[in-house]
Amino acid sequence: MSNNKYAPETKVTHLGRDPLANFGVVNPPVYHASTILFKDTAEMEHRAATKFDKGTMNYGRQGTPTVFALENAVAELEGGYGAFSVSSGLGAITTAILSVVESGDHILVTDSVYAPTRFFCKDVLKRMGVETTYYDPLIGKDIEQLIRPNTRLVFTEAPGSHTFEMQDIPAITKAAHNKGVLVIMDNTWATPLLCKSFDLGVDISVHAGTKYIVGHSDAMLGLIITTEELYQKVKETTFHLGQCSGPDDVYLAQRGLRTMAVRLKQHQESGLAVANWLAKRAEVSSVLHPALESDPGHHIWKRDMTGASGLFSFILNPTSKASVNAMVDSLNLYGIGYSWGGFESLILPSDPSSIRTATKWNAAGPLIRLHIGLENPDDLIMDLEAGFKKLSL
Ligand SMILES: *Cc1c(COP(=O)(O)O)cnc(C)c1O
């Protein structure tokens, strides 16, 4: 399947499977394993010496064919050299960062970053003597001006998962690499299917597999995908941190992957139907969705991604918190809760101004994030329309 002539939809149905190596069974077996037995001491010593090589089985924590099947599939899909499956999306982020920084380093992190990434920098990295500077997500090539002699890393996320700014990843990677600085991208929104981050120059891509890859709100999983140059380094750090993932969760991610292309098409289509409806409503001041032509990041999205997922936000005209809560509480089809990427729709009021440090969030009204699931979009619109009657604008 390492043949690039196939389209992404074809790849997700075939990658990471080898039925004929498994009695003809379509899906890879789920190995539950801690101890891995060796034929003799010579084999044990050989495996110990090669434990950081791709595909070596040494101990359950370092992976089994179940885990390698998922890792190889996502790495190939996104165009990286190899991948690591870890306990959660946040675990992927922290493990990737810890793979490349050391005490005394400085890192640059987008102000639109997933909030728990920020908390990790503020707590753990700070205690390790790693300094973080936040930057305007729209900075582009001017990131260069923030790079110091001890800057090691630029952390990016496109689009931001509450505010949906598109970052100019190729401009950032070019400026960073000119100064020997690495770039990590949180590519969860677009998945390995819709954004080939390595073509944009990224060194490490991280994903909350929990979202669209698992796709059914029933497992937590993180994925780190790297270039060949960084593979060993990330593998060693993943090992030293004791990061791994459970076989049943890995299996659910593999199963999710098989339908991800078709699910994403529907999330995109229904998401755009709801976004376009919202854009015409008098209650709404703006819709933050990079696939809308009116969005300031639309040209970057069009250049760097081949599609959109079903997560976006909108800003209401100024109204009270009580009015927003009354609207949200009245909805029948949108769950109130964190995470996204499952088959079901979700709604989340969110306040970016409380968390930003490098930029000011100036929207006059409240921001509401939607995940558009696989329900009929007409029903989702009908539910919102009824909910809007609860607003006192
Ligand atoms: C959810 C999310 C994560 C974290 O993933 P978990 O599996 O919940 O730990 C990281 N980045 C983004 C953009 C997310 O939305």
The ligand as a Tripos MOL2 file, in Angstrom:
@<TRIPOS>MOLECULE
LIG
   15    15     1     0     0
SMALL
NO_CHARGES

@<TRIPOS>ATOM
      1 C1         -8.8830   17.2490   22.0250 C.3       1 LIG1
      2 C2         -7.6560   17.8770   21.5220 C.ar      1 LIG1
      3 C3         -6.4120   17.4920   21.9860 C.ar      1 LIG1
      4 C4         -6.2380   16.4960   23.1150 C.3       1 LIG1
      5 O1         -6.7110   15.2300   22.8340 O.3       1 LIG1
      6 P1         -7.1460   14.2140   23.9900 P.3       1 LIG1
      7 O2         -7.1660   12.9030   23.3210 O.co2     1 LIG1
      8 O3         -8.4620   14.6900   24.5010 O.co2     1 LIG1
      9 O4         -6.0820   14.2960   25.0580 O.co2     1 LIG1
     10 C5         -5.2970   18.0710   21.4210 C.ar      1 LIG1
     11 N1         -5.4110   19.0110   20.4620 N.ar      1 LIG1
     12 C6         -6.5920   19.4150   20.0000 C.ar      1 LIG1
     13 C7         -6.6370   20.4390   18.9300 C.3       1 LIG1
     14 C8         -7.7590   18.8790   20.5180 C.ar      1 LIG1
     15 O5         -8.9300   19.3130   20.0810 O.3       1 LIG1
@<TRIPOS>BOND
     1     1     2 1
     2     2     3 ar
     3     2    14 ar
     4     3     4 1
     5     3    10 ar
     6     4     5 1
     7     5     6 1
     8     6     7 2
     9     6     8 1
    10     6     9 1
    11    10    11 ar
    12    11    12 ar
    13    12    13 1
    14    12    14 ar
    15    14    15 1
@<TRIPOS>SUBSTRUCTURE
     1 LIG1         1 GROUP 0 **** ****
